[in-house]
């Protein structure tokens, strides 16, 4: 079982424990590292359909990588109050003072790796990218699982796995601040170059797509054909394809392929396995096809990616 699969299982176990103890807190937070102007937390949320939406205000610049589960995120952005479906691999974006709401209307629990930056620190990162002062905040509330984000998302996922194995070793060896700076730069630059997609208007669309996303997370070997996934969602193939892309941000094929590649990349960094073993664990039956797909996604071969990534997470 890959460690990303273990993260999903740990989330299911936490949700089950809370179901037995409804009085327990729905949000568990563990600070993995912090420094001057930045911090990173491992957030495990067990909220579900019967919990009230979580309403709060961002106190700092926030970028959270969804590691497992799904939830709905609403935040007031340049494009008004937008509601977004958060899925594994997507990024939640928040500006200081921005009100937001998280809810779990269509499934229980999620787990996120959340980076926080002081306004001054984040402003310095954005300025170094050449962004004007009015561009040094997020104009949208979410980024889907995009190719340009894959390397840093995979590296952060691997870092979580290493921190779970040995907390002391992780605190000493993982370059959390480096990961955070890379993530912040990519997120703000990509947010300004990405168009905010309008949510689908099909009744029950969020619930139907959420059901499919969670099924794919719980069973990576699920038949990925559009016909089968559309049947599970209760939609025609055409409407499922259109609705999935509108809500998740990428097509089902790209989402499944990118999720498998992200899992493989994180395994390469966090586990001492051969490339062949990683290929088999992550659902790729052919090494040559995997190598081509990996190079297309990350720009380097699996072995080169492992060597480059060791500088940050080892």
LOLO-710126 format. One record per residue (C-alpha): z, y, x; residue number from 1. Coordinates in Angstrom, 1 decimal, padded with zeros to 4 digits. Example, Ala and Ser with C-alpha at 12.3 -4.5 7.8 and 13.67 -1.06 7.14 Angstrom:
<atoms>
+--------+--------+--------+-----+
|     zz |     yy |     xx |   i |
+--------+--------+--------+-----+
|  007.8 | -004.5 |  012.3 |   1 |
|  007.1 | -001.1 |  013.7 |   2 |
+--------+--------+--------+-----+
</atoms>
This chain:
<atoms>
+--------+--------+--------+-----+
|     zz |     yy |     xx |   i |
+--------+--------+--------+-----+
|  000.0 |  000.0 |  000.0 |   1 |
| -001.0 |  003.4 |  001.4 |   2 |
|  001.7 |  006.0 |  001.7 |   3 |
|  000.0 |  008.2 | -000.9 |   4 |
|  000.2 |  005.3 | -003.3 |   5 |
|  003.9 |  005.0 | -002.3 |   6 |
|  004.4 |  008.7 | -003.1 |   7 |
|  002.9 |  008.0 | -006.6 |   8 |
|  005.2 |  005.0 | -007.0 |   9 |
|  008.3 |  007.0 | -005.9 |  10 |
|  007.4 |  009.6 | -008.5 |  11 |
|  007.2 |  007.0 | -011.2 |  12 |
|  010.6 |  005.6 | -010.2 |  13 |
|  012.1 |  009.1 | -010.2 |  14 |
|  010.7 |  009.7 | -013.7 |  15 |
|  012.2 |  006.3 | -014.9 |  16 |
|  015.6 |  007.2 | -013.5 |  17 |
|  015.6 |  010.5 | -015.3 |  18 |
|  014.6 |  008.8 | -018.5 |  19 |
|  017.9 |  006.9 | -018.3 |  20 |
|  019.9 |  010.1 | -017.5 |  21 |
|  018.4 |  012.9 | -019.5 |  22 |
|  021.1 |  015.3 | -018.3 |  23 |
|  019.9 |  015.2 | -014.7 |  24 |
|  017.9 |  018.1 | -013.2 |  25 |
|  014.2 |  017.8 | -013.7 |  26 |
|  013.3 |  019.4 | -010.3 |  27 |
|  014.5 |  018.1 | -006.9 |  28 |
|  013.8 |  020.2 | -003.9 |  29 |
|  014.1 |  019.3 | -000.2 |  30 |
|  013.4 |  021.9 |  002.5 |  31 |
|  011.4 |  020.2 |  005.3 |  32 |
|  011.2 |  023.2 |  007.7 |  33 |
|  011.6 |  027.0 |  007.8 |  34 |
|  011.1 |  029.8 |  010.2 |  35 |
|  010.8 |  033.6 |  010.2 |  36 |
|  008.8 |  034.5 |  007.2 |  37 |
|  007.9 |  031.0 |  006.1 |  38 |
|  009.2 |  027.7 |  004.7 |  39 |
|  008.0 |  024.5 |  003.3 |  40 |
|  009.6 |  022.3 |  000.6 |  41 |
|  009.0 |  018.9 | -000.8 |  42 |
|  009.3 |  019.3 | -004.6 |  43 |
|  009.7 |  016.3 | -006.9 |  44 |
|  009.5 |  017.2 | -010.6 |  45 |
|  010.4 |  014.6 | -013.3 |  46 |
|  009.7 |  016.9 | -016.3 |  47 |
|  007.8 |  015.5 | -019.2 |  48 |
|  006.4 |  016.1 | -022.7 |  49 |
|  009.9 |  016.7 | -024.2 |  50 |
|  010.9 |  019.3 | -021.6 |  51 |
|  010.4 |  023.0 | -022.2 |  52 |
|  007.8 |  024.7 | -020.0 |  53 |
|  009.2 |  025.8 | -016.7 |  54 |
|  009.0 |  029.6 | -016.6 |  55 |
|  009.7 |  031.7 | -013.5 |  56 |
|  008.4 |  034.3 | -011.1 |  57 |
|  007.0 |  033.8 | -007.6 |  58 |
|  009.4 |  035.5 | -005.2 |  59 |
|  007.0 |  035.0 | -002.2 |  60 |
|  003.4 |  034.0 | -001.5 |  61 |
|  003.2 |  030.4 | -002.7 |  62 |
|  000.7 |  027.7 | -001.9 |  63 |
|  001.5 |  024.2 | -003.2 |  64 |
| -000.5 |  021.0 | -002.5 |  65 |
| -000.2 |  018.6 | -005.4 |  66 |
|  000.5 |  015.2 | -003.9 |  67 |
|  001.0 |  013.1 | -007.0 |  68 |
|  001.0 |  013.5 | -010.8 |  69 |
| -000.5 |  016.2 | -013.0 |  70 |
|  000.8 |  019.3 | -014.8 |  71 |
| -000.5 |  022.5 | -016.4 |  72 |
| -000.1 |  025.8 | -014.5 |  73 |
| -000.4 |  029.2 | -016.1 |  74 |
| -000.2 |  032.4 | -014.1 |  75 |
| -001.3 |  036.0 | -014.7 |  76 |
| -004.2 |  036.7 | -012.2 |  77 |
| -007.0 |  039.1 | -011.9 |  78 |
| -008.8 |  037.0 | -014.4 |  79 |
| -006.0 |  037.4 | -017.0 |  80 |
| -003.5 |  034.6 | -018.0 |  81 |
| -005.3 |  031.5 | -016.9 |  82 |
| -004.3 |  027.9 | -017.7 |  83 |
| -005.2 |  025.3 | -015.1 |  84 |
| -004.9 |  021.5 | -014.9 |  85 |
| -003.3 |  020.6 | -011.6 |  86 |
| -004.3 |  017.2 | -010.1 |  87 |
| -003.7 |  015.5 | -006.8 |  88 |
| -005.3 |  017.4 | -003.9 |  89 |
| -005.5 |  020.7 | -005.8 |  90 |
| -003.8 |  023.9 | -004.6 |  91 |
| -001.4 |  026.0 | -006.8 |  92 |
| -001.7 |  029.6 | -005.8 |  93 |
|  001.0 |  032.3 | -006.4 |  94 |
|  001.5 |  036.0 | -005.5 |  95 |
|  004.9 |  037.7 | -005.1 |  96 |
|  006.2 |  039.0 | -008.5 |  97 |
|  003.7 |  037.0 | -010.4 |  98 |
|  005.0 |  035.3 | -013.6 |  99 |
|  004.0 |  031.7 | -014.1 | 100 |
|  004.6 |  028.7 | -016.3 | 101 |
|  004.5 |  024.9 | -015.5 | 102 |
|  004.4 |  022.3 | -018.2 | 103 |
|  003.9 |  018.5 | -018.6 | 104 |
|  002.4 |  018.2 | -022.1 | 105 |
|  000.2 |  015.2 | -021.2 | 106 |
|  002.2 |  013.2 | -018.6 | 107 |
|  005.5 |  013.0 | -016.8 | 108 |
|  006.3 |  014.3 | -013.4 | 109 |
|  004.5 |  015.5 | -010.3 | 110 |
|  005.2 |  016.0 | -006.6 | 111 |
|  004.1 |  018.9 | -004.5 | 112 |
|  004.3 |  020.2 | -000.9 | 113 |
|  005.1 |  023.9 | -001.3 | 114 |
|  004.5 |  026.5 |  001.4 | 115 |
|  006.1 |  029.9 |  001.0 | 116 |
|  005.3 |  033.0 |  003.0 | 117 |
|  006.9 |  036.5 |  003.1 | 118 |
|  004.4 |  039.2 |  002.0 | 119 |
|  004.3 |  040.7 |  005.5 | 120 |
|  003.6 |  037.3 |  007.2 | 121 |
|  000.8 |  036.4 |  004.7 | 122 |
| -000.6 |  039.9 |  004.9 | 123 |
| -001.0 |  039.6 |  008.7 | 124 |
| -002.9 |  036.3 |  008.2 | 125 |
| -005.2 |  037.8 |  005.6 | 126 |
| -005.8 |  040.9 |  007.8 | 127 |
| -006.8 |  038.7 |  010.7 | 128 |
| -009.4 |  037.2 |  008.5 | 129 |
| -010.9 |  040.6 |  008.0 | 130 |
| -009.8 |  040.9 |  004.3 | 131 |
| -009.3 |  044.4 |  003.0 | 132 |
| -005.8 |  045.3 |  001.7 | 133 |
| -006.9 |  044.8 | -001.9 | 134 |
| -008.1 |  041.3 | -001.1 | 135 |
| -004.9 |  040.0 |  000.5 | 136 |
| -003.6 |  038.3 | -002.6 | 137 |
| -004.9 |  035.4 | -004.7 | 138 |
| -007.4 |  036.4 | -007.5 | 139 |
| -007.2 |  032.9 | -009.1 | 140 |
| -004.4 |  030.5 | -009.8 | 141 |
| -005.8 |  027.2 | -008.5 | 142 |
| -008.2 |  025.7 | -006.1 | 143 |
| -009.6 |  022.2 | -006.8 | 144 |
| -010.0 |  019.4 | -004.3 | 145 |
| -012.8 |  021.2 | -002.3 | 146 |
| -014.4 |  019.9 |  000.9 | 147 |
| -013.4 |  022.8 |  003.0 | 148 |
| -009.8 |  022.2 |  002.2 | 149 |
| -009.8 |  018.5 |  002.9 | 150 |
| -008.8 |  018.5 |  006.6 | 151 |
| -005.7 |  020.6 |  006.1 | 152 |
| -004.7 |  018.9 |  002.9 | 153 |
| -005.0 |  015.5 |  004.6 | 154 |
| -002.9 |  016.8 |  007.5 | 155 |
| -000.2 |  018.1 |  005.3 | 156 |
| -000.1 |  014.8 |  003.3 | 157 |
|  000.3 |  012.9 |  006.6 | 158 |
|  003.1 |  015.2 |  007.6 | 159 |
|  005.0 |  014.4 |  004.4 | 160 |
|  004.6 |  010.7 |  005.1 | 161 |
|  006.0 |  011.2 |  008.7 | 162 |
|  008.9 |  013.3 |  007.4 | 163 |
|  009.8 |  010.5 |  005.0 | 164 |
|  009.8 |  007.9 |  007.8 | 165 |
|  012.0 |  009.9 |  010.2 | 166 |
|  013.5 |  013.2 |  009.1 | 167 |
|  014.8 |  014.1 |  012.6 | 168 |
|  011.6 |  013.1 |  014.4 | 169 |
|  009.5 |  014.9 |  011.8 | 170 |
|  011.5 |  018.2 |  012.1 | 171 |
|  011.0 |  018.0 |  015.9 | 172 |
|  007.4 |  017.0 |  016.1 | 173 |
|  005.5 |  018.2 |  013.1 | 174 |
|  003.9 |  021.6 |  013.5 | 175 |
|  004.7 |  022.8 |  010.0 | 176 |
|  004.1 |  026.4 |  010.8 | 177 |
|  000.7 |  025.7 |  012.2 | 178 |
| -000.2 |  023.7 |  009.1 | 179 |
|  001.0 |  026.5 |  006.9 | 180 |
| -001.0 |  029.1 |  008.7 | 181 |
| -004.2 |  027.0 |  008.5 | 182 |
| -003.5 |  026.4 |  004.8 | 183 |
| -002.9 |  030.0 |  004.1 | 184 |
| -006.0 |  031.2 |  005.8 | 185 |
| -008.2 |  028.6 |  004.1 | 186 |
| -006.6 |  029.2 |  000.7 | 187 |
| -007.0 |  033.0 |  000.6 | 188 |
| -010.5 |  033.0 |  002.0 | 189 |
| -011.7 |  030.2 | -000.4 | 190 |
| -010.0 |  031.8 | -003.4 | 191 |
| -012.0 |  035.0 | -002.9 | 192 |
| -015.3 |  033.1 | -002.5 | 193 |
| -014.7 |  030.7 | -005.5 | 194 |
| -015.5 |  031.6 | -009.1 | 195 |
| -012.7 |  030.8 | -011.6 | 196 |
| -014.0 |  028.2 | -014.0 | 197 |
| -013.5 |  028.6 | -017.7 | 198 |
| -011.4 |  025.8 | -019.3 | 199 |
| -013.2 |  023.3 | -021.6 | 200 |
| -013.0 |  024.1 | -025.3 | 201 |
| -013.3 |  020.5 | -026.5 | 202 |
| -010.2 |  019.7 | -028.6 | 203 |
| -007.7 |  017.6 | -026.7 | 204 |
| -009.7 |  017.9 | -023.5 | 205 |
| -006.7 |  018.4 | -021.2 | 206 |
| -004.9 |  015.4 | -022.5 | 207 |
| -008.0 |  013.2 | -022.2 | 208 |
| -008.9 |  014.2 | -018.7 | 209 |
| -005.2 |  014.0 | -017.6 | 210 |
| -005.1 |  010.4 | -018.9 | 211 |
| -008.1 |  009.5 | -016.7 | 212 |
| -006.8 |  011.3 | -013.6 | 213 |
| -003.4 |  009.5 | -013.9 | 214 |
| -005.1 |  006.2 | -014.4 | 215 |
| -007.2 |  006.7 | -011.3 | 216 |
| -004.1 |  007.6 | -009.3 | 217 |
| -002.1 |  004.6 | -010.5 | 218 |
| -005.0 |  002.2 | -010.1 | 219 |
| -007.4 |  003.3 | -007.2 | 220 |
| -009.5 |  000.2 | -007.9 | 221 |
| -010.4 |  001.3 | -011.4 | 222 |
| -014.1 |  001.1 | -012.4 | 223 |
| -015.3 |  004.6 | -011.4 | 224 |
| -018.5 |  004.5 | -013.5 | 225 |
| -019.0 |  007.5 | -015.8 | 226 |
| -019.5 |  005.2 | -018.8 | 227 |
| -016.1 |  003.4 | -018.3 | 228 |
| -014.2 |  006.6 | -017.5 | 229 |
| -015.7 |  008.4 | -020.5 | 230 |
| -014.8 |  005.4 | -022.7 | 231 |
| -011.2 |  005.7 | -021.5 | 232 |
| -011.2 |  009.4 | -022.3 | 233 |
| -012.7 |  008.8 | -025.8 | 234 |
| -015.7 |  011.0 | -025.0 | 235 |
| -019.5 |  010.5 | -024.6 | 236 |
| -020.6 |  010.3 | -021.0 | 237 |
| -022.2 |  013.7 | -021.0 | 238 |
| -019.2 |  015.5 | -022.6 | 239 |
| -016.8 |  013.7 | -020.3 | 240 |
| -018.8 |  014.7 | -017.2 | 241 |
| -019.0 |  018.3 | -018.3 | 242 |
| -015.3 |  018.4 | -019.4 | 243 |
| -013.9 |  016.7 | -016.3 | 244 |
| -015.8 |  019.2 | -014.0 | 245 |
| -014.6 |  022.2 | -016.0 | 246 |
| -011.0 |  021.2 | -015.9 | 247 |
| -010.6 |  019.5 | -012.5 | 248 |
| -013.1 |  021.7 | -010.6 | 249 |
| -015.3 |  018.9 | -009.2 | 250 |
| -017.3 |  016.0 | -010.8 | 251 |
| -015.6 |  012.6 | -011.3 | 252 |
| -017.7 |  011.1 | -008.5 | 253 |
| -016.7 |  013.8 | -006.0 | 254 |
| -013.1 |  013.7 | -007.1 | 255 |
| -012.8 |  009.9 | -006.6 | 256 |
| -014.7 |  010.0 | -003.3 | 257 |
| -012.8 |  013.0 | -002.0 | 258 |
| -009.5 |  011.4 | -003.0 | 259 |
| -010.3 |  008.2 | -001.2 | 260 |
| -011.4 |  010.1 |  001.9 | 261 |
| -008.3 |  012.3 |  001.8 | 262 |
| -006.1 |  009.2 |  001.6 | 263 |
| -008.0 |  007.6 |  004.5 | 264 |
| -007.7 |  010.8 |  006.7 | 265 |
| -004.0 |  011.0 |  006.0 | 266 |
| -003.6 |  007.3 |  006.9 | 267 |
| -005.4 |  007.9 |  010.2 | 268 |
| -002.8 |  010.5 |  011.1 | 269 |
|  000.3 |  008.9 |  009.8 | 270 |
| -000.2 |  005.2 |  010.4 | 271 |
| -001.0 |  003.2 |  013.5 | 272 |
| -003.8 |  001.3 |  011.9 | 273 |
| -007.3 |  000.5 |  013.0 | 274 |
| -010.2 |  002.3 |  011.3 | 275 |
| -011.2 | -001.0 |  009.8 | 276 |
| -007.8 | -001.5 |  008.2 | 277 |
| -007.8 |  002.1 |  006.8 | 278 |
| -011.3 |  001.5 |  005.4 | 279 |
| -010.1 | -001.6 |  003.5 | 280 |
| -006.9 |  000.0 |  002.3 | 281 |
| -008.6 |  003.0 |  000.8 | 282 |
| -011.3 |  001.2 | -001.1 | 283 |
| -014.3 |  001.5 |  001.2 | 284 |
| -016.0 | -001.9 |  001.7 | 285 |
| -018.4 | -000.9 |  004.4 | 286 |
| -017.4 |  000.8 |  007.7 | 287 |
| -020.8 |  002.4 |  008.4 | 288 |
| -020.9 |  004.0 |  004.9 | 289 |
| -017.3 |  005.2 |  005.4 | 290 |
| -018.1 |  006.7 |  008.8 | 291 |
| -021.0 |  008.7 |  007.3 | 292 |
| -019.0 |  009.9 |  004.3 | 293 |
| -016.0 |  010.8 |  006.5 | 294 |
| -018.2 |  012.8 |  008.9 | 295 |
| -019.8 |  014.6 |  006.0 | 296 |
| -016.4 |  015.5 |  004.5 | 297 |
| -014.5 |  016.4 |  007.7 | 298 |
| -017.2 |  017.3 |  010.2 | 299 |
| -016.1 |  014.7 |  012.8 | 300 |
| -015.8 |  010.9 |  013.1 | 301 |
| -012.5 |  009.2 |  012.0 | 302 |
| -011.5 |  008.6 |  015.6 | 303 |
| -012.1 |  012.3 |  016.5 | 304 |
| -010.2 |  013.4 |  013.5 | 305 |
| -007.2 |  011.2 |  014.5 | 306 |
| -007.3 |  012.7 |  018.0 | 307 |
| -007.5 |  016.3 |  016.8 | 308 |
| -004.9 |  015.8 |  014.1 | 309 |
| -002.3 |  014.4 |  016.6 | 310 |
| -001.8 |  017.9 |  018.0 | 311 |
| -000.3 |  019.0 |  014.7 | 312 |
|  001.4 |  016.0 |  013.1 | 313 |
|  002.5 |  014.0 |  016.2 | 314 |
+--------+--------+--------+-----+
</atoms>
